Amino acid sequence: METSEALLLLEALGIGLLIGIERERNAGVTGGLVPAGVRTFALASLTGALSQIAGGWPMLAVAVAVIGGLRMATHLSQPDRQAGLTTSLALLIVVVLGALSIEHTFLAAASGVLVAALLAARTVLRDFSRSVLNDFEIRDGLILGVSALLILPILPNEALGPGGAINPQKLFVIVILVMAIGAVGHICTRVFGSRLGLPLSGFLSGFVSSTATVVAMLKKVQDRPLEAYPAAAGVTFSSVSSLAQTGIVLLFLSPSMFTLAAPILIIPSLVALLYGTVLARIGSRGGGAEPDGLELPSRIFSVRGAVSFAAMVATVIVVSAVLNEYFGSEAILVSAALAGLVSTGSAAVALASLVVAGQLPASEAVVPLAAAISVNAGVRIVLALRGGAAAFGWSVAGGLMLTAAAVWAGWWFAAAISIMVAP
């Protein structure tokens, strides 16, 4: 027992040394005094660990209060007052981490490394917040953070409405996802430029929601019309990632259905990939090289657009629930098509679950899946065309119509093959 406690004390000592070294080096760089350096942080961490061993959390509370009081007295006694609040907070955190290392070894070690990294990144974070971020980026980042961290947890997480189809918390997740997709697209644009960043962000966003990707990309085109073709390429590439995600879902839930549905996933994916590449090439040639000073929109995402999209999803869910309640399995095709209004992934999960449960043969689930993919393409066409950006809308519509046609070509191909190999 004593040997294990000695090893835990060594970990607490290591946490204190790690953070203390960073604080001492930081004070040396800034030319200030070193009121709390390596030895102070190491002793503070050991104090927290020993307090936890000797008396538990009550003793730790006393240790934190004593060290906090000593730190305040030392700070007030310095004429230049150069020791900042960051070092004081770090010292108190080290005491807590030392105590945490006794019961939660990995968590304490990981937290210690994280604290040291944040302290060491002082210059980088300061330059980033003052020179890189714009006012509207900070504003929209705060909106996204408040939505995800404050509003979402307090919403009811319970089934409401017809058949318990509406969950307020899950619906608000959709709002957050739409805003997050816009943020991802903005970051990619800042890093790679619009002609590469928008196609890349569109592909990544497709794993979340290809329908929401249209809403986010349309907002960017409305702010910057010259980005119509790169944004359209992003929407087209989101079809590729969405179909890939659907295939992965089917492979894990129902391998038999995946085998039969593979042609209606692979063929349209190849078509969308080729079409998106053409759009990306057109976009890269449209304006020559990326401008040195990238003109950014005044918003990262549209809150109103995100809420409107979530309202549309809620409406579809309610209608689908009512149909299932009154018609049951006889409404599978209609229900799958309605699910496709939201996402192909949700339709794939529902159909695969029915196949696994033995309520639907795998061969009869392929057509509803193809219908869901086609309906989802139709929804995205409507969303793209109603935004008033003609070049973007028709470019997206052309790709989605080709993709939908490729879905049914794949279904025809699979049916022809099955007939040929049938005994």
C-alpha positions as a printed NumPy array, in Angstrom:
array([[  0.   ,   0.   ,   0.   ],
       [  2.8  ,   2.421,   0.9  ],
       [  4.598,   1.624,  -2.367],
       [  1.527,   2.486,  -4.451],
       [  1.036,   5.717,  -2.516],
       [  4.683,   6.611,  -3.072],
       [  4.19 ,   6.162,  -6.827],
       [  1.131,   8.392,  -6.696],
       [  3.17 ,  11.038,  -4.884],
       [  5.74 ,  10.838,  -7.669],
       [  3.018,  11.533, -10.208],
       [  1.831,  14.531,  -8.179],
       [  5.435,  15.741,  -8.024],
       [  5.753,  15.361, -11.805],
       [  2.611,  17.427, -12.408],
       [  3.927,  20.194, -10.173],
       [  7.352,  20.154, -11.819],
       [  5.863,  20.257, -15.324],
       [  3.668,  23.289, -14.672],
       [  6.294,  24.931, -12.453],
       [  8.96 ,  24.731, -15.164],
       [  6.628,  26.424, -17.622],
       [  5.805,  29.214, -15.157],
       [  9.46 ,  29.804, -14.311],
       [ 10.455,  29.968, -17.967],
       [  7.577,  32.328, -18.694],
       [  8.656,  34.682, -15.902],
       [ 12.215,  34.596, -17.235],
       [ 11.07 ,  35.514, -20.751],
       [  8.957,  38.438, -19.59 ],
       [ 11.707,  39.711, -17.312],
       [  9.577,  39.63 , -14.182],
       [ 10.184,  38.189, -10.756],
       [  9.653,  34.509, -10.073],
       [  7.283,  34.483,  -7.078],
       [  6.   ,  30.992,  -7.941],
       [  8.405,  28.754,  -9.802],
       [  9.389,  25.105, -10.025],
       [  9.806,  24.418,  -6.303],
       [  6.619,  26.284,  -5.341],
       [  4.476,  24.374,  -7.832],
       [  6.065,  21.025,  -6.937],
       [  5.445,  21.603,  -3.222],
       [  1.888,  22.782,  -3.897],
       [  1.118,  19.612,  -5.837],
       [  2.603,  17.426,  -3.105],
       [  0.569,  19.357,  -0.537],
       [ -2.609,  18.533,  -2.414],
       [ -1.668,  14.857,  -2.685],
       [ -0.701,  14.518,   0.984],
       [ -3.845,  16.349,   2.071],
       [ -5.976,  13.931,   0.07 ],
       [ -4.187,  10.925,   1.616],
       [ -4.307,  12.257,   5.174],
       [ -7.76 ,  13.773,   5.445],
       [ -9.611,  13.56 ,   2.145],
       [-11.472,  16.459,   0.581],
       [-11.959,  18.454,   3.838],
       [ -8.198,  18.544,   4.371],
       [ -7.718,  19.477,   0.706],
       [-10.116,  22.415,   1.123],
       [ -7.991,  23.686,   4.013],
       [ -4.811,  23.286,   1.918],
       [ -6.309,  25.204,  -1.001],
       [ -7.442,  28.002,   1.333],
       [ -4.01 ,  28.273,   2.99 ],
       [ -2.053,  28.257,  -0.26 ],
       [ -4.505,  30.718,  -1.807],
       [ -4.072,  33.059,   1.15 ],
       [ -0.275,  32.822,   0.985],
       [ -0.394,  33.486,  -2.746],
       [ -2.568,  36.571,  -2.24 ],
       [ -0.248,  37.909,   0.467],
       [  2.81 ,  37.378,  -1.744],
       [  1.143,  39.072,  -4.677],
       [  0.118,  42.113,  -2.647],
       [  3.604,  42.478,  -1.16 ],
       [  5.259,  42.926,  -4.574],
       [  5.769,  46.59 ,  -5.534],
       [  5.484,  46.02 ,  -9.284],
       [  2.606,  43.526,  -9.069],
       [  3.895,  41.701, -12.167],
       [  2.732,  38.308, -11.007],
       [ -0.537,  37.838, -12.85 ],
       [ -3.807,  36.131, -12.153],
       [ -2.88 ,  33.24 , -14.458],
       [ -0.039,  32.075, -12.218],
       [ -2.247,  32.337,  -9.126],
       [ -4.963,  30.213, -10.743],
       [ -2.384,  27.721, -11.995],
       [ -1.008,  27.339,  -8.463],
       [ -4.437,  26.535,  -7.037],
       [ -5.153,  24.144,  -9.901],
       [ -1.901,  22.31 ,  -9.184],
       [ -2.992,  21.712,  -5.587],
       [ -6.239,  20.175,  -6.823],
       [ -4.428,  18.107,  -9.467],
       [ -2.052,  16.779,  -6.842],
       [ -5.053,  15.57 ,  -4.83 ],
       [ -6.76 ,  14.235,  -7.951],
       [ -3.723,  12.113,  -8.81 ],
       [ -4.357,   9.988,  -5.711],
       [ -7.739,   8.698,  -6.912],
       [ -7.823,   9.449, -10.65 ],
       [ -4.303,   8.966, -11.958],
       [ -4.885,   9.269, -15.692],
       [ -7.295,  12.196, -15.4  ],
       [ -4.828,  14.126, -13.229],
       [ -1.914,  13.474, -15.585],
       [ -3.909,  14.442, -18.677],
       [ -5.204,  17.58 , -16.972],
       [ -1.686,  18.536, -15.918],
       [ -0.409,  18.255, -19.485],
       [ -3.392,  20.271, -20.733],
       [ -2.812,  23.044, -18.18 ],
       [  0.896,  23.206, -19.045],
       [  0.075,  23.357, -22.762],
       [ -2.399,  26.204, -22.258],
       [  0.122,  28.146, -20.206],
       [  2.897,  27.588, -22.748],
       [  0.626,  28.733, -25.601],
       [  0.241,  32.184, -24.062],
       [  1.773,  34.095, -26.978],
       [  0.068,  32.011, -29.641],
       [ -3.37 ,  32.341, -28.048],
       [ -2.941,  36.076, -27.473],
       [ -1.894,  36.7  , -31.079],
       [ -4.688,  34.463, -32.324],
       [ -7.389,  36.248, -30.312],
       [ -6.111,  39.76 , -31.086],
       [ -4.794,  39.492, -34.655],
       [ -6.441,  36.477, -36.324],
       [-10.028,  36.453, -35.075],
       [-12.463,  39.094, -36.294],
       [-15.263,  40.619, -34.251],
       [-17.98 ,  38.67 , -36.055],
       [-16.051,  35.406, -35.633],
       [-15.899,  35.946, -31.884],
       [-19.594,  36.885, -31.836],
       [-20.739,  33.836, -33.783],
       [-18.359,  31.592, -31.848],
       [-19.985,  32.784, -28.624],
       [-23.447,  32.129, -30.093],
       [-22.435,  28.584, -30.986],
       [-20.824,  28.036, -27.579],
       [-23.846,  29.357, -25.663],
       [-26.179,  27.218, -27.783],
       [-24.193,  24.023, -27.224],
       [-23.1  ,  24.501, -23.617],
       [-25.91 ,  26.5  , -22.012],
       [-29.157,  26.193, -23.987],
       [-28.918,  22.549, -25.103],
       [-28.465,  20.989, -21.606],
       [-31.535,  22.756, -20.15 ],
       [-33.943,  21.723, -22.911],
       [-36.272,  18.792, -22.101],
       [-34.832,  15.454, -23.171],
       [-38.13 ,  13.626, -23.461],
       [-40.459,  12.398, -26.166],
       [-43.345,  14.729, -26.975],
       [-45.995,  14.995, -29.666],
       [-47.636,  12.222, -31.723],
       [-46.073,   8.896, -30.892],
       [-43.371,  10.644, -28.894],
       [-41.711,  11.708, -32.136],
       [-40.507,  15.141, -31.017],
       [-37.564,  15.499, -28.628],
       [-36.764,  19.206, -28.022],
       [-33.144,  18.518, -27.114],
       [-32.486,  16.405, -30.213],
       [-34.172,  18.99 , -32.435],
       [-31.956,  21.715, -31.034],
       [-28.952,  19.497, -31.8  ],
       [-29.918,  19.924, -35.456],
       [-29.76 ,  23.714, -35.045],
       [-26.304,  23.377, -33.521],
       [-25.17 ,  21.028, -36.303],
       [-26.198,  23.501, -39.009],
       [-24.314,  26.289, -37.25 ],
       [-21.312,  23.993, -36.709],
       [-21.245,  23.088, -40.417],
       [-21.112,  26.788, -41.242],
       [-18.247,  27.198, -38.772],
       [-16.328,  24.27 , -40.293],
       [-16.757,  25.763, -43.757],
       [-15.544,  29.14 , -42.519],
       [-12.45 ,  27.613, -40.889],
       [-11.588,  25.646, -44.031],
       [-12.032,  28.814, -46.088],
       [ -9.717,  30.746, -43.772],
       [ -7.069,  28.009, -43.867],
       [ -7.211,  26.754, -47.465],
       [ -8.989,  29.539, -49.34 ],
       [-12.494,  29.317, -50.742],
       [-11.627,  27.271, -53.844],
       [-10.218,  24.38 , -51.817],
       [-11.744,  25.028, -48.394],
       [-15.403,  24.957, -49.43 ],
       [-15.218,  21.612, -51.302],
       [-13.298,  20.115, -48.38 ],
       [-15.69 ,  21.429, -45.746],
       [-18.647,  20.236, -47.826],
       [-17.25 ,  16.707, -47.918],
       [-16.657,  16.709, -44.151],
       [-20.079,  18.212, -43.454],
       [-21.775,  15.474, -45.453],
       [-20.968,  13.031, -42.664],
       [-23.147,  15.195, -40.406],
       [-25.958,  16.227, -42.759],
       [-25.819,  16.729, -46.503],
       [-29.123,  18.627, -46.344],
       [-27.817,  21.052, -43.73 ],
       [-24.715,  21.493, -45.874],
       [-26.851,  23.069, -48.606],
       [-28.237,  25.597, -46.118],
       [-24.767,  26.502, -44.861],
       [-23.201,  26.744, -48.328],
       [-26.075,  28.817, -49.682],
       [-25.495,  31.355, -46.918],
       [-21.844,  31.658, -47.969],
       [-22.763,  32.158, -51.623],
       [-25.295,  34.84 , -50.711],
       [-22.491,  36.697, -48.909],
       [-19.895,  36.05 , -51.628],
       [-21.422,  35.209, -55.05 ],
       [-17.984,  34.499, -56.561],
       [-17.801,  31.337, -54.446],
       [-20.781,  29.741, -56.223],
       [-18.866,  26.923, -57.93 ],
       [-16.59 ,  25.965, -55.004],
       [-19.654,  25.955, -52.726],
       [-21.611,  23.859, -55.242],
       [-18.67 ,  21.441, -55.354],
       [-18.864,  21.238, -51.561],
       [-22.559,  20.354, -51.693],
       [-21.867,  17.716, -54.356],
       [-19.031,  16.19 , -52.343],
       [-21.351,  16.074, -49.317],
       [-23.417,  13.565, -51.313],
       [-20.355,  11.334, -51.554],
       [-19.704,  11.364, -47.816],
       [-23.416,  10.962, -47.031],
       [-23.685,   7.89 , -49.268],
       [-20.495,   6.494, -47.757],
       [-21.937,   6.966, -44.289],
       [-25.138,   5.216, -45.345],
       [-23.11 ,   2.296, -46.66 ],
       [-21.189,   2.027, -43.391],
       [-24.449,   2.027, -41.424],
       [-25.882,  -0.766, -43.57 ],
       [-22.679,  -2.795, -43.413],
       [-22.748,  -2.865, -39.62 ],
       [-26.507,  -3.211, -39.129],
       [-27.458,  -5.52 , -42.004],
       [-24.695,  -6.937, -44.242],
       [-27.297,  -8.664, -46.421],
       [-29.028,  -5.366, -47.157],
       [-25.661,  -3.712, -47.779],
       [-24.815,  -6.317, -50.408],
       [-28.07 ,  -5.713, -52.271],
       [-27.932,  -1.916, -51.888],
       [-24.245,  -1.517, -52.814],
       [-24.94 ,  -0.563, -56.479],
       [-27.343,   2.26 , -55.512],
       [-24.646,   3.645, -53.229],
       [-21.441,   3.119, -55.195],
       [-22.614,   4.253, -58.657],
       [-24.113,   7.598, -57.516],
       [-21.054,   8.187, -55.315],
       [-18.788,   7.897, -58.346],
       [-21.062,  10.203, -60.353],
       [-21.13 ,  12.804, -57.571],
       [-17.361,  12.585, -57.117],
       [-16.76 ,  13.179, -60.812],
       [-19.283,  16.027, -61.027],
       [-17.946,  17.682, -57.891],
       [-14.407,  17.511, -59.253],
       [-15.539,  19.28 , -62.418],
       [-17.208,  22.03 , -60.369],
       [-14.1  ,  22.424, -58.223],
       [-11.974,  22.767, -61.37 ],
       [-14.339,  25.405, -62.758],
       [-14.171,  27.277, -59.482],
       [-10.373,  27.18 , -59.398],
       [-10.185,  28.632, -62.92 ],
       [-12.874,  31.229, -62.418],
       [-10.854,  33.891, -60.717],
       [ -7.236,  32.926, -61.105],
       [ -5.186,  32.687, -57.933],
       [ -6.698,  33.088, -54.486],
       [ -6.565,  36.752, -53.462],
       [ -4.019,  37.732, -50.84 ],
       [ -6.625,  39.402, -48.661],
       [ -9.585,  37.041, -48.484],
       [-12.82 ,  38.99 , -48.149],
       [-14.834,  37.291, -45.426],
       [-18.62 ,  37.406, -44.943],
       [-20.138,  39.275, -42.021],
       [-21.504,  36.063, -40.475],
       [-20.17 ,  32.534, -40.108],
       [-23.657,  30.999, -40.109],
       [-27.307,  32.002, -40.159],
       [-29.17 ,  31.326, -36.916],
       [-32.511,  31.92 , -38.642],
       [-31.628,  29.432, -41.383],
       [-30.606,  26.821, -38.8  ],
       [-33.852,  27.233, -36.859],
       [-35.939,  27.095, -40.052],
       [-34.224,  23.881, -41.105],
       [-34.862,  22.314, -37.687],
       [-38.537,  23.318, -37.943],
       [-38.777,  21.589, -41.32 ],
       [-37.197,  18.451, -39.829],
       [-39.691,  18.514, -36.945],
       [-42.604,  18.738, -39.374],
       [-41.352,  15.764, -41.374],
       [-40.822,  13.701, -38.221],
       [-44.351,  14.39 , -36.982],
       [-45.95 ,  13.506, -40.328],
       [-43.895,  10.307, -40.559],
       [-44.866,   9.332, -37.008],
       [-48.568,   9.849, -37.767],
       [-48.325,   7.678, -40.89 ],
       [-46.559,   4.895, -38.991],
       [-49.126,   5.055, -36.194],
       [-52.139,   4.72 , -38.505],
       [-50.803,   2.548, -41.341],
       [-47.901,   0.618, -39.779],
       [-45.682,  -1.446, -42.072],
       [-47.892,  -0.699, -45.077],
       [-46.442,   2.819, -45.125],
       [-42.788,   1.713, -45.263],
       [-42.128,   3.244, -48.673],
       [-43.819,   6.543, -47.761],
       [-42.141,   6.644, -44.351],
       [-38.71 ,   5.993, -45.855],
       [-39.279,   8.735, -48.414],
       [-40.288,  11.137, -45.651],
       [-37.229,  10.156, -43.65 ],
       [-35.206,  10.988, -46.742],
       [-36.47 ,  14.547, -46.462],
       [-34.267,  14.813, -43.385],
       [-31.359,  12.478, -44.175],
       [-30.612,   9.243, -45.979],
       [-28.86 ,   7.935, -42.883],
       [-32.037,   7.952, -40.793],
       [-33.91 ,   6.095, -43.538],
       [-31.109,   3.534, -43.788],
       [-31.146,   2.935, -40.028],
       [-34.926,   2.464, -39.997],
       [-34.916,   0.061, -42.946],
       [-31.919,  -1.931, -41.724],
       [-33.545,  -2.277, -38.291],
       [-36.677,  -3.724, -39.914],
       [-34.541,  -6.176, -41.918],
       [-32.618,  -7.311, -38.833],
       [-35.879,  -7.723, -36.904],
       [-37.245,  -9.957, -39.683],
       [-40.133,  -7.597, -40.437],
       [-38.9  ,  -6.785, -43.934],
       [-36.906,  -8.883, -46.459],
       [-33.607,  -7.289, -47.46 ],
       [-34.6  ,  -7.437, -51.133],
       [-37.708,  -5.331, -50.426],
       [-35.749,  -2.669, -48.522],
       [-33.658,  -1.544, -51.482],
       [-36.413,   0.357, -53.3  ],
       [-37.481,   2.347, -50.185],
       [-33.808,   3.243, -49.63 ],
       [-33.474,   4.394, -53.241],
       [-36.652,   6.442, -52.802],
       [-35.246,   8.04 , -49.646],
       [-32.009,   8.997, -51.415],
       [-33.958,  10.452, -54.346],
       [-36.313,  12.427, -52.115],
       [-33.371,  13.791, -50.156],
       [-31.788,  14.899, -53.431],
       [-35.041,  16.627, -54.365],
       [-35.157,  18.496, -51.058],
       [-31.604,  19.714, -51.532],
       [-32.422,  20.847, -55.074],
       [-35.331,  22.929, -53.767],
       [-33.179,  24.411, -50.982],
       [-30.421,  25.301, -53.447],
       [-32.733,  26.887, -56.042],
       [-34.848,  28.926, -53.658],
       [-31.866,  30.91 , -52.346],
       [-31.667,  33.278, -55.303],
       [-28.103,  32.296, -56.294],
       [-28.653,  31.022, -59.838],
       [-25.143,  29.729, -60.594],
       [-24.969,  27.885, -57.288],
       [-28.543,  26.591, -57.444],
       [-28.424,  25.171, -60.938],
       [-24.943,  23.717, -60.459],
       [-26.131,  21.898, -57.347],
       [-29.385,  20.855, -59.033],
       [-27.549,  19.368, -62.009],
       [-25.309,  17.276, -59.8  ],
       [-28.142,  16.052, -57.587],
       [-30.32 ,  15.113, -60.576],
       [-27.445,  13.105, -62.008],
       [-26.911,  11.479, -58.605],
       [-30.598,  10.563, -58.283],
       [-30.588,   9.129, -61.811],
       [-27.482,   7.119, -60.929],
       [-29.308,   5.696, -57.889],
       [-32.024,   4.186, -60.066],
       [-29.47 ,   3.111, -62.678],
       [-27.717,   1.236, -59.88 ],
       [-31.022,  -0.331, -58.826],
       [-31.704,  -1.411, -62.413],
       [-28.17 ,  -2.82 , -62.67 ],
       [-28.567,  -4.782, -59.439],
       [-31.957,  -6.128, -60.552],
       [-30.542,  -7.186, -63.923],
       [-27.63 ,  -8.978, -62.284],
       [-29.93 , -10.794, -59.863],
       [-32.084, -12.001, -62.749],
       [-29.036, -13.196, -64.694],
       [-27.615, -15.188, -61.787],
       [-30.979, -16.571, -60.667],
       [-31.331, -20.322, -61.241]])
